[in-house]
């Protein structure tokens, strides 16, 4: 009996040891696997690092009201709330760019974004986003946040063939947007014509106000009368407005509720006629108050006064001396305009020297046969606003002799044989024939007045009452500056120094790449205000025509910000098992302790 008990005791002890060993091995294996943190990803993206390139449209169209203020405010708040905390983000707007941001820095930069007058086409935004990715093998995603106005010809269907691109649309409340589309000032009648637009046909009224600086000049209600546009005319007293501002009351997009304009006093155009025999037709053309006309014979010419003029008409001078040639070249280089009407017996060698220096075609042989002037280049800038329609039948003027010249595409008036009668280069002009009564009846033609009148007006840069900020604008300011002085543009506390080119009596200023804002700027030099110039933002953002899901082949690619990041969260979700393994390890440890204590 003792022998049997001894054998059973040894077998029980051996079984107990195997059980304890198994439980201990399971405990250790569970701990090892738990620290290895095993997981199963919900998708292939979950096992890759995702880098986002986020474009936030901050153009003026994002001023439309939405459920959280305006569209830009809504977009910023949703991005801040929904961006994954472990995200790496390249972030850019219409004018700003930030790279390699973590979630905290991204949120800070997003909240600081303000509206911008700059626009970025969606295709350009995609290309810009692609250029920001350093590692092309990473899980790179392009996220475009906008209201997606249909203001360009973007092919969204083709764009979305790239699976990495997502369009996140913020949608406005259904409101009509009213805007000041354009205005025009009739100087002769002293009337201001204001054009208003609505985003759809309506019978609503808007309240319109006209200011000179801060002084209210007019205020009235304007009805649209079941239309998307309307016009109103306001009569003004002469000199009543210098720094104008038109405003309307509107709850939708705000930037287009103001329109700035300036009305400056127009200096007289100074015309000098140089003749060998005085002709009365020039005095008749330049007799009104717009011009300051002066004529002198070639013998009595005061060369020192040439640079004080805007335009010089060289009429019927036989010979252009070296001194006159040099003076005309310098005058042209100083932004002056030269008009050459040759003498029948002109000395071609001297004439051609001057013509070539003025970039005008030279005279060839004189042709002594009668030719009619029958062709008008209606597309030439000199004539673009002269004729309401193209004229083909009128009493053609003629010349009995003329000089041949090769004018190319710059010809303004042509003979019946397609030879040029009048051509131009820059602001310089040359006629092919003398205007003497023996040679031509052109001075009696209806063409001579608009031709010479417009040539004189083109000799000075005509300032618009307003310009748009997206254009390269050019202005000529009559001022004589010291060598250390510059022309400045000032508005409130802003001071801009434009590109400028000096002439003897004036300065030409240009505005490329300047951070111009809407408003009226004072042109200042040597502490003196010379004139006002006004700028407005272009009205392209005022149209409320948006991309719709049904315009896309794959409609689910146009999402809200919330939908996109919820989907991202699901795609990047992983099932982690370390907690379960840790629980198993603890369970096996407990079972081992129970086996040691209670298993006999």
C-alpha positions in Angstrom: 0.0 0.0 0.0 2.9 2.4 0.8 4.5 1.6 -2.5 1.3 2.5 -4.4 0.9 5.8 -2.5 4.5 6.7 -3.3 4.0 6.2 -7.0 0.8 8.2 -7.1 2.5 11.1 -5.1 5.3 11.2 -7.7 2.9 11.3 -10.6 0.8 14.1 -9.0 3.9 16.2 -8.3 5.0 15.8 -11.9 1.6 16.9 -13.3 1.6 19.9 -11.0 5.0 21.0 -12.2 3.9 20.7 -15.9 0.7 22.8 -15.1 2.7 25.5 -13.2 5.4 25.6 -16.0 2.7 26.0 -18.7 0.9 28.8 -16.8 4.3 30.5 -16.2 5.2 30.3 -19.9 1.8 31.6 -20.9 2.2 34.5 -18.5 5.7 35.4 -19.9 4.5 35.0 -23.5 1.5 37.3 -22.8 3.7 39.9 -21.2 6.2 39.8 -24.1 3.4 40.1 -26.7 1.7 42.9 -24.7 4.9 45.0 -24.7 5.3 44.4 -28.5 1.9 46.2 -28.8 0.4 44.2 -31.7 -2.4 45.8 -33.7 -4.5 45.2 -36.8 -4.9 48.4 -39.0 -8.4 49.3 -40.4 -6.8 50.1 -43.8 -3.4 50.3 -45.4 -3.2 54.0 -44.7 -3.3 53.3 -40.9 0.2 51.8 -41.1 1.7 54.8 -43.0 2.5 58.3 -42.0 0.0 60.7 -43.5 1.1 64.2 -44.5 -1.6 66.8 -45.4 -1.2 69.8 -47.7 -4.1 72.0 -46.7 -5.2 74.9 -48.9 -7.6 77.4 -47.2 -9.3 79.8 -49.6 -9.3 83.3 -47.9 -10.6 85.3 -50.9 -13.4 87.8 -50.5 -16.1 85.4 -51.5 -15.5 83.6 -48.2 -17.2 86.7 -46.5 -20.6 85.2 -47.3 -22.6 84.5 -44.1 -22.7 80.9 -42.8 -23.9 78.9 -39.8 -20.8 80.0 -37.8 -20.4 83.7 -38.8 -18.9 83.7 -42.3 -17.4 81.0 -44.5 -13.8 81.7 -43.6 -14.5 81.7 -39.8 -16.5 78.5 -40.2 -13.6 76.8 -42.1 -11.0 77.9 -39.6 -13.0 76.7 -36.6 -13.7 73.3 -38.2 -10.1 72.8 -39.2 -8.9 73.6 -35.7 -11.4 71.3 -34.1 -11.0 68.3 -36.5 -7.3 68.1 -37.5 -5.7 64.9 -36.1 -3.4 65.6 -33.1 -0.6 63.6 -34.6 -0.9 65.2 -38.1 2.0 66.7 -40.1 0.6 69.6 -42.2 1.8 71.9 -45.0 -0.6 74.8 -45.0 -1.1 77.6 -47.5 -3.6 80.3 -48.5 -3.9 82.7 -51.4 -0.8 84.5 -50.3 0.8 82.7 -47.2 2.6 79.4 -46.9 3.7 77.3 -43.9 5.5 73.9 -44.1 6.0 71.0 -41.7 3.6 72.1 -39.0 2.4 70.0 -36.1 -1.2 70.1 -35.1 -0.7 72.8 -32.4 1.2 75.2 -34.7 -1.2 74.5 -37.6 -4.1 75.6 -35.4 -2.3 78.8 -34.4 -1.6 79.8 -38.0 -5.1 78.9 -39.2 -6.7 81.2 -36.6 -4.5 84.1 -37.7 -5.6 84.0 -41.3 -7.5 87.1 -42.6 -9.2 87.9 -45.9 -7.1 88.6 -48.9 -7.8 90.4 -52.2 -5.6 87.8 -54.0 -7.1 84.8 -55.7 -5.6 81.4 -56.5 -7.0 79.1 -59.1 -7.8 75.6 -57.9 -5.5 74.0 -60.5 -2.6 76.3 -59.3 -3.5 75.4 -55.7 -3.1 71.7 -56.5 0.2 72.2 -58.2 1.4 74.3 -55.3 0.4 71.6 -52.8 2.3 68.9 -54.8 5.4 71.0 -54.7 5.3 71.1 -50.9 5.7 67.3 -50.4 9.2 66.2 -49.7 8.8 62.4 -49.5 6.9 61.4 -52.5 6.5 57.8 -51.1 4.6 58.9 -48.0 0.8 58.9 -47.8 0.4 62.5 -49.1 -3.0 64.0 -49.2 -4.1 67.4 -50.8 -7.0 69.0 -49.0 -8.7 72.0 -50.6 -11.0 74.0 -48.4 -13.1 76.6 -50.3 -16.6 77.6 -51.4 -15.5 76.6 -54.9 -16.9 79.5 -56.9 -17.2 78.7 -60.6 -15.2 81.7 -61.7 -12.6 79.9 -63.8 -12.5 77.0 -66.2 -11.2 74.3 -63.8 -12.0 70.8 -64.9 -12.9 69.3 -61.5 -13.7 65.9 -62.9 -10.2 65.6 -64.4 -8.7 67.0 -61.3 -10.4 64.4 -59.0 -8.9 61.5 -61.0 -6.0 61.9 -58.5 -7.2 59.9 -55.5 -5.0 62.0 -53.2 -7.1 65.2 -53.8 -10.1 66.1 -51.7 -12.4 69.0 -52.1 -13.9 70.3 -48.8 -16.7 72.8 -49.5 -18.0 75.3 -47.0 -21.5 76.4 -48.0 -23.0 79.8 -47.4 -26.5 80.7 -46.3 -28.9 81.5 -49.1 -28.6 85.3 -49.3 -28.5 87.7 -52.3 -25.3 89.6 -52.6 -25.4 93.2 -53.8 -22.4 95.0 -55.1 -21.2 98.2 -56.7 -20.0 96.9 -60.1 -18.8 100.0 -61.8 -19.1 103.8 -62.1 -18.4 106.5 -64.6 -18.1 110.2 -64.3 -19.3 112.5 -67.1 -17.0 115.5 -66.8 -19.0 117.7 -69.2 -22.4 117.1 -67.5 -20.9 116.6 -64.0 -22.9 113.4 -63.4 -21.9 110.2 -61.7 -23.3 107.0 -63.2 -23.3 104.1 -60.7 -23.9 100.5 -61.8 -25.2 98.1 -59.1 -25.4 94.3 -59.4 -27.2 91.5 -57.6 -26.3 87.8 -57.5 -29.8 87.0 -58.8 -32.9 88.8 -60.1 -34.7 90.6 -57.3 -37.1 93.3 -56.5 -35.3 94.4 -53.3 -33.9 97.8 -52.7 -30.5 98.9 -51.4 -29.5 102.1 -49.7 -26.8 103.9 -51.5 -24.7 106.8 -50.2 -22.1 109.1 -51.9 -19.3 110.7 -49.9 -16.5 113.1 -50.5 -14.0 111.9 -47.9 -16.3 111.7 -44.8 -18.8 114.3 -46.1 -22.2 112.8 -47.1 -23.3 114.3 -50.4 -26.2 112.1 -51.5 -28.3 109.2 -50.1 -31.2 107.3 -51.6 -32.9 103.9 -52.1 -32.2 102.1 -55.3 -34.7 99.5 -56.6 -33.7 96.5 -58.8 -37.2 96.0 -60.2 -37.0 92.2 -60.9 -33.5 92.5 -62.4 -29.9 91.5 -61.5 -28.5 95.0 -62.3 -29.5 98.6 -62.2 -28.0 102.1 -62.8 -28.4 105.4 -61.1 -27.2 108.8 -62.0 -26.3 111.5 -59.5 -25.7 115.1 -60.4 -22.8 116.9 -58.8 -21.5 120.5 -58.6 -18.2 121.2 -60.3 -15.3 120.5 -58.0 -17.7 119.0 -55.4 -15.9 115.7 -55.2 -12.1 115.1 -55.1 -11.9 112.0 -52.8 -15.1 110.1 -53.6 -16.6 107.0 -52.0 -19.8 105.2 -52.9 -21.3 102.8 -50.3 -24.3 100.4 -50.1 -25.8 98.5 -47.2 -25.6 94.7 -47.7 -25.4 91.7 -45.4 -23.6 89.3 -47.8 -20.1 89.8 -49.2 -18.6 93.0 -47.7 -15.7 94.0 -49.8 -17.9 95.0 -52.8 -20.1 97.4 -50.8 -17.6 100.3 -51.3 -16.3 101.9 -54.4 -13.5 104.6 -54.3 -12.9 107.2 -57.0 -11.0 110.5 -57.4 -11.7 113.5 -59.5 -8.6 115.6 -60.0 -8.3 118.9 -61.8 -7.1 118.3 -65.3 -4.0 120.3 -66.4 -4.1 121.8 -69.8 -2.3 120.0 -72.6 0.5 122.3 -73.8 0.8 122.2 -77.6 3.6 123.8 -79.6 3.4 124.1 -83.4 6.7 124.8 -85.2 6.2 126.0 -88.8 7.9 127.5 -91.8 4.7 129.0 -92.9 2.0 129.3 -90.3 -1.2 127.3 -90.8 -4.5 128.2 -89.2 -6.0 124.7 -89.0 -3.9 123.8 -85.9 -5.1 126.9 -84.0 -8.7 126.0 -84.8 -8.3 122.4 -83.6 -6.6 123.3 -80.3 -8.7 126.4 -79.4 -10.8 125.0 -76.5 -9.9 125.3 -72.8 -8.5 121.8 -72.7 -5.4 123.0 -74.6 -2.7 125.7 -74.2 -1.7 126.3 -77.8 1.4 128.1 -78.9 3.0 128.4 -82.3 6.3 129.7 -83.5 8.4 129.9 -86.7 11.5 127.8 -87.0 13.6 131.0 -87.0 12.2 132.2 -83.7 12.1 128.9 -81.8 13.2 129.0 -78.2 14.7 125.6 -77.6 14.9 126.1 -73.9 11.0 126.0 -73.7 10.5 122.7 -75.5 10.5 120.6 -72.4 7.7 122.6 -70.9 5.3 121.3 -73.6 3.4 118.0 -73.9 3.3 117.8 -77.7 5.2 119.4 -80.5 3.8 119.5 -84.0 6.5 120.0 -86.7 4.4 121.4 -89.6 5.9 121.9 -93.0 9.5 122.5 -92.0 11.9 122.0 -94.9 15.0 121.1 -93.0 15.5 119.6 -89.5 18.7 121.0 -88.1 21.0 119.1 -85.8 20.0 121.3 -82.9 16.3 120.7 -83.6 16.9 117.0 -84.1 18.7 116.6 -80.7 16.0 118.7 -79.0 13.2 116.5 -80.4 14.9 113.3 -79.4 15.4 114.6 -75.8 11.8 115.9 -75.7 10.6 112.4 -76.8 12.7 110.7 -74.2 11.2 113.0 -71.6 7.7 111.5 -72.3 6.8 114.2 -74.9 4.9 113.5 -78.1 6.2 114.5 -81.5 4.0 114.9 -84.6 5.8 115.4 -88.0 4.0 116.8 -91.0 6.6 117.0 -93.7 7.2 119.8 -96.3 6.8 118.9 -99.9 10.4 119.8 -100.5 11.7 118.2 -97.2 15.4 117.3 -97.0 15.0 113.5 -96.6 18.5 112.9 -95.2 17.9 115.1 -92.2 14.3 114.1 -91.8 15.2 110.4 -91.8 17.8 110.9 -89.1 15.1 112.3 -86.9 12.5 109.7 -87.9 14.8 106.8 -87.1 15.8 108.3 -83.7 12.1 108.6 -82.9 11.5 104.9 -83.9 9.4 106.1 -86.9 9.7 104.7 -90.4 12.0 106.7 -92.7 10.8 108.4 -95.9 11.7 106.8 -99.2 11.2 108.4 -102.6 8.6 111.0 -103.2 5.6 109.9 -105.3 4.1 112.5 -107.4 0.7 111.1 -108.2 -2.7 111.6 -106.6 -3.8 109.1 -104.0 -6.9 108.9 -101.9 -6.8 108.1 -98.2 -9.4 105.3 -98.0 -8.4 102.9 -95.2 -8.8 103.5 -91.4 -7.2 101.2 -88.8 -10.2 101.2 -86.5 -8.4 98.9 -84.0 -5.6 101.4 -83.4 -5.7 102.8 -79.8 -5.9 106.3 -81.2 -9.2 105.6 -82.9 -10.8 102.9 -80.7 -13.4 105.3 -79.1 -13.9 107.7 -82.1 -16.3 105.8 -84.4 -19.5 104.0 -83.3 -19.2 101.8 -86.4 -16.7 101.2 -89.2 -17.1 103.7 -92.0 -16.7 102.5 -95.6 -18.2 105.3 -97.6 -17.3 108.9 -97.0 -15.6 111.7 -98.9 -12.1 110.4 -99.1 -9.3 113.1 -98.6 -6.5 113.0 -101.1 -2.9 114.1 -101.5 -1.2 114.9 -104.8 2.3 113.8 -103.7 3.6 111.9 -100.7 6.7 110.1 -99.4 6.7 106.3 -99.3 7.3 104.7 -95.9 7.1 101.2 -94.5 4.7 101.4 -91.5 3.9 97.7 -90.9 1.1 97.1 -88.4 1.4 100.6 -86.9 -0.3 102.4 -89.8 -3.4 104.4 -88.7 -4.5 105.8 -92.0 -3.6 104.3 -95.4 -3.9 105.1 -99.1 -6.0 103.0 -101.5 -2.8 101.3 -102.6 -2.2 100.2 -98.9 0.8 102.6 -98.4 0.7 104.4 -95.0 -0.4 108.0 -94.7 -0.2 108.2 -90.9 1.8 105.9 -88.6 3.0 105.9 -85.1 5.7 104.6 -82.7 5.2 105.0 -78.9 3.7 108.5 -78.7 5.3 109.8 -81.9 3.5 110.2 -85.2 4.4 111.0 -88.8 2.3 111.8 -91.8 3.5 110.9 -95.3 2.5 114.1 -97.1 2.4 117.9 -96.7 -0.9 119.5 -95.5 -0.5 122.5 -97.8 -3.6 123.4 -99.8 -1.7 122.9 -103.1 -0.9 119.3 -102.1 -3.8 118.0 -100.0 -7.4 118.6 -98.8 -6.9 116.6 -95.6 -7.3 119.8 -93.5 -10.9 120.0 -94.7 -11.6 116.3 -94.0 -13.7 115.2 -91.0 -10.8 112.9 -90.1 -8.3 115.6 -89.1 -10.1 116.9 -86.0 -10.4 113.5 -84.1 -7.0 112.4 -85.3 -5.0 115.5 -84.1 -7.3 115.9 -81.0 -6.7 112.3 -79.9 -3.0 112.6 -80.6 -2.8 115.6 -78.3 -4.8 113.8 -75.6 -2.7 110.7 -75.9 0.4 112.9 -75.3 -0.4 112.9 -71.6 -1.4 109.9 -69.5 -5.1 110.3 -69.0 -5.9 109.4 -65.4 -8.9 107.2 -64.7 -11.2 108.2 -61.9 -10.4 104.7 -60.4 -8.2 101.7 -61.2 -8.3 98.1 -60.0 -5.7 96.6 -57.6 -4.9 93.6 -59.8 -3.8 95.8 -62.7 -0.4 97.3 -63.4 -1.2 101.0 -63.5 0.8 103.9 -64.8 0.6 107.6 -63.9 2.4 110.8 -65.0 2.9 113.4 -62.3 3.9 116.9 -63.3 6.6 117.8 -60.8 10.2 118.8 -60.8 12.0 116.9 -58.1 15.4 117.4 -56.5 17.9 114.5 -56.9 17.2 113.1 -53.4 13.4 113.3 -53.6 10.9 110.5 -54.6 7.2 110.3 -55.2 5.2 108.5 -52.5 1.7 107.0 -52.3 0.2 107.6 -48.8 -3.1 106.4 -47.3 -3.6 107.0 -43.6 -0.4 105.6 -42.1 0.6 103.5 -45.1 3.4 104.8 -47.2 4.4 103.1 -50.5 7.2 104.0 -52.9 6.3 103.0 -56.5 8.6 102.4 -59.4 9.3 105.7 -60.9 11.0 107.2 -63.9 12.1 110.8 -64.0 11.8 113.3 -66.8 12.8 116.9 -66.8 9.4 118.3 -65.8 7.5 115.1 -64.7 7.7 111.7 -63.0 6.2 108.5 -64.4 5.1 106.1 -61.6 4.1 102.4 -61.9 2.4 100.1 -59.4 3.5 96.5 -60.1 4.0 94.3 -57.1 2.9 97.0 -54.6 0.6 95.9 -51.8 -2.1 98.2 -53.0 -5.4 98.1 -50.9 -8.8 99.5 -51.9 -9.0 103.1 -51.1 -7.7 106.5 -52.2 -4.0 107.3 -52.0 -2.4 110.7 -52.1 0.5 111.2 -54.5 3.0 113.2 -52.5 6.4 114.7 -53.3 8.6 117.1 -51.2 5.8 117.2 -48.6 3.2 118.4 -51.1 0.1 116.5 -52.3 0.0 116.5 -56.1 -3.1 114.4 -56.8 -5.3 111.6 -55.6 -5.5 108.1 -57.2 -8.2 105.5 -56.2 -8.1 101.7 -56.3 -10.8 99.1 -56.0 -10.7 95.4 -55.7 -11.8 93.5 -58.8 -15.4 92.3 -58.7 -14.8 88.7 -59.7 -15.5 87.4 -56.2 -19.0 88.9 -56.1 -20.7 86.1 -58.2 -22.4 83.4 -56.2 -22.2 80.5 -58.5 -20.8 77.4 -56.7 -19.6 73.9 -57.6 -22.4 71.4 -57.0 -21.9 67.7 -56.2 -24.0 66.7 -59.2 -21.5 68.4 -61.5 -18.9 65.8 -60.6 -18.7 62.2 -61.9 -17.7 60.9 -58.4 -20.0 62.9 -56.2 -18.7 61.7 -52.9 -15.4 63.5 -53.6 -17.0 66.9 -52.7 -17.3 66.7 -48.9 -17.6 68.9 -45.8 -14.7 69.4 -43.5 -16.3 67.2 -40.9 -17.1 64.4 -43.2 -13.5 64.3 -44.5 -11.8 64.1 -41.1 -14.3 61.6 -39.8 -13.5 59.4 -42.7 -9.8 60.0 -42.1 -10.2 58.9 -38.5 -11.9 55.7 -39.6 -9.2 54.9 -42.1 -6.4 55.5 -39.7 -8.1 53.5 -36.9 -6.2 50.5 -35.6 -7.3 47.6 -33.3 -4.6 47.3 -30.5 -4.3 44.1 -28.5 -1.7 44.9 -25.8 -4.4 45.5 -23.1 -6.1 42.1 -23.8 -2.7 40.4 -23.7 -1.8 42.1 -20.4 -5.1 40.9 -19.0 -4.3 37.3 -20.1 -0.8 37.6 -18.5 -2.4 38.7 -15.2 -4.9 35.8 -15.5 -2.2 33.2 -16.1 -0.2 34.6 -13.2 -3.2 34.3 -10.9 -3.9 30.7 -12.1 -0.2 29.8 -11.5 -0.4 31.1 -7.9 -3.7 29.2 -7.3 -2.1 26.0 -8.7 0.9 26.3 -6.4 -1.3 26.8 -3.4 -4.2 24.5 -3.9 -3.1 21.8 -6.4 -2.0 18.7 -4.4 
